[in-house]
Amino acid sequence: MGQQDIGEHPMRFLKLKEVMKKTALSRSAIYRKMNDGEFPQSVSLGERAIAWVESEVDEWMDSCLKQR
């Protein structure tokens, strides 16, 4: 299985702590925004593991910048 490219970046998963660090959002804010449809949905990686697609988080951050 090879890596897929999305745009210029290879697909990469981010764990919750990485998403929190990258976005400066708290855990509860991430989940609240997800529930409100304002943040990318997480991906199930297994029974007890979830992550976010980095390119989707980056797109969300770009949209925040465009709204200011």
C-alpha positions as YAML, in Angstrom:
chain: A
units: angstrom
residues:
- id: 1
  name: MET
  ca: [0.00, 0.00, 0.00]
- id: 2
  name: GLY
  ca: [1.52, 3.32, -1.03]
- id: 3
  name: GLN
  ca: [0.88, 6.79, 0.30]
- id: 4
  name: GLN
  ca: [-1.79, 8.82, -1.43]
- id: 5
  name: ASP
  ca: [-1.11, 12.45, -2.21]
- id: 6
  name: ILE
  ca: [-3.76, 15.04, -1.50]
- id: 7
  name: GLY
  ca: [-2.57, 18.18, -3.20]
- id: 8
  name: GLU
  ca: [1.08, 18.61, -2.29]
- id: 9
  name: HIS
  ca: [0.97, 16.73, 1.02]
- id: 10
  name: PRO
  ca: [0.89, 13.00, 1.65]
- id: 11
  name: MET
  ca: [-2.13, 11.90, 3.69]
- id: 12
  name: ARG
  ca: [-1.37, 11.94, 7.40]
- id: 13
  name: PHE
  ca: [-3.46, 11.24, 10.48]
- id: 14
  name: LEU
  ca: [-3.29, 13.43, 13.58]
- id: 15
  name: LYS
  ca: [-4.09, 12.18, 17.07]
- id: 16
  name: LEU
  ca: [-6.16, 14.37, 19.41]
- id: 17
  name: LYS
  ca: [-3.13, 15.90, 21.17]
- id: 18
  name: GLU
  ca: [-1.63, 16.89, 17.81]
- id: 19
  name: VAL
  ca: [-4.93, 18.46, 16.70]
- id: 20
  name: MET
  ca: [-5.15, 20.37, 19.98]
- id: 21
  name: LYS
  ca: [-1.59, 21.66, 19.58]
- id: 22
  name: LYS
  ca: [-2.03, 22.55, 15.91]
- id: 23
  name: THR
  ca: [-5.37, 24.37, 16.34]
- id: 24
  name: ALA
  ca: [-4.94, 25.76, 19.88]
- id: 25
  name: LEU
  ca: [-8.40, 24.33, 20.69]
- id: 26
  name: SER
  ca: [-9.24, 22.38, 23.81]
- id: 27
  name: ARG
  ca: [-10.52, 18.81, 23.65]
- id: 28
  name: SER
  ca: [-14.05, 19.91, 24.51]
- id: 29
  name: ALA
  ca: [-13.99, 22.69, 21.89]
- id: 30
  name: ILE
  ca: [-12.92, 20.23, 19.18]
- id: 31
  name: TYR
  ca: [-15.74, 17.82, 20.03]
- id: 32
  name: ARG
  ca: [-18.30, 20.63, 20.37]
- id: 33
  name: LYS
  ca: [-17.34, 22.01, 16.96]
- id: 34
  name: MET
  ca: [-17.46, 18.50, 15.47]
- id: 35
  name: ASN
  ca: [-20.98, 17.98, 16.86]
- id: 36
  name: ASP
  ca: [-22.04, 21.36, 15.44]
- id: 37
  name: GLY
  ca: [-20.60, 20.48, 12.00]
- id: 38
  name: GLU
  ca: [-17.98, 23.22, 12.30]
- id: 39
  name: PHE
  ca: [-14.88, 20.99, 12.47]
- id: 40
  name: PRO
  ca: [-13.70, 17.95, 10.47]
- id: 41
  name: GLN
  ca: [-15.01, 14.60, 11.66]
- id: 42
  name: SER
  ca: [-12.60, 12.11, 13.19]
- id: 43
  name: VAL
  ca: [-11.73, 8.80, 11.55]
- id: 44
  name: SER
  ca: [-11.90, 5.50, 13.41]
- id: 45
  name: LEU
  ca: [-8.54, 3.71, 13.26]
- id: 46
  name: GLY
  ca: [-9.58, 0.80, 15.41]
- id: 47
  name: GLU
  ca: [-11.59, -0.17, 18.44]
- id: 48
  name: ARG
  ca: [-10.14, 2.55, 20.69]
- id: 49
  name: ALA
  ca: [-8.24, 4.82, 18.31]
- id: 50
  name: ILE
  ca: [-9.40, 7.87, 16.37]
- id: 51
  name: ALA
  ca: [-7.58, 10.52, 14.40]
- id: 52
  name: TRP
  ca: [-8.18, 13.42, 12.04]
- id: 53
  name: VAL
  ca: [-6.97, 13.80, 8.47]
- id: 54
  name: GLU
  ca: [-4.32, 16.53, 8.60]
- id: 55
  name: SER
  ca: [-5.32, 18.09, 5.27]
- id: 56
  name: GLU
  ca: [-8.92, 18.48, 6.52]
- id: 57
  name: VAL
  ca: [-7.70, 20.20, 9.70]
- id: 58
  name: ASP
  ca: [-5.47, 22.45, 7.56]
- id: 59
  name: GLU
  ca: [-8.47, 23.35, 5.36]
- id: 60
  name: TRP
  ca: [-10.50, 24.20, 8.46]
- id: 61
  name: MET
  ca: [-7.69, 26.46, 9.70]
- id: 62
  name: ASP
  ca: [-7.50, 28.17, 6.28]
- id: 63
  name: SER
  ca: [-11.25, 28.81, 6.37]
- id: 64
  name: CYS
  ca: [-10.87, 30.43, 9.81]
- id: 65
  name: LEU
  ca: [-8.26, 32.79, 8.40]
- id: 66
  name: LYS
  ca: [-10.49, 33.73, 5.47]
- id: 67
  name: GLN
  ca: [-13.35, 34.64, 7.83]
- id: 68
  name: ARG
  ca: [-11.44, 37.28, 9.74]
...
